[in-house]
Amino acid sequence: MAFFAQGLIDVFIDLRDKIRVQDIAAGYFLIKEAGGLILDANQNPLDSDLEYETRLSFIAATNQEILDDVMSKIK
C-alpha cells in the first residue's frame, strides 16, 4: 500500500476475505492521507471491528473515476 500512496499504482483489490484489519491499518492511513479511497467489497467505506479474528476484503483506488473504470471491467 506504500506504493499506492506514492502514486506508483492506481488501484489495489483484495477480495479474499483473509486480510486482518491490523495488517492494513498503516496502509489505510497512508491511502486516506494521500486522498485515495479505501472501500469494502461492496464499495462502501471500509469499516470493521478491531477483533483479531475478523477478516476482510478491500478495494483501494486513487479516485472515483479510476475505481468506476476498474469495477466496470471486472463485474
C-alpha positions, 0 to 999 in steps of 0.5 A, spaced: 500 500 500 506 504 500 506 504 493 499 506 492 500 512 496 506 514 492 502 514 486 506 508 483 499 504 482 492 506 481 488 501 484 489 495 489 483 489 490 483 484 495 477 480 495 479 474 499 476 475 505 483 473 509 486 480 510 486 482 518 484 489 519 491 490 523 495 488 517 492 494 513 491 499 518 498 503 516 496 502 509 489 505 510 492 511 513 497 512 508 491 511 502 486 516 506 492 521 507 494 521 500 486 522 498 485 515 495 479 511 497 479 505 501 472 501 500 469 494 502 467 489 497 461 492 496 464 499 495 462 502 501 467 505 506 471 500 509 469 499 516 470 493 521 471 491 528 478 491 531 477 483 533 483 479 531 479 474 528 475 478 523 477 478 516 476 482 510 476 484 503 478 491 500 478 495 494 483 501 494 483 506 488 486 513 487 479 516 485 472 515 483 473 515 476 479 510 476 475 505 481 468 506 476 473 504 470 476 498 474 469 495 477 466 496 470 471 491 467 471 486 472 463 485 474 
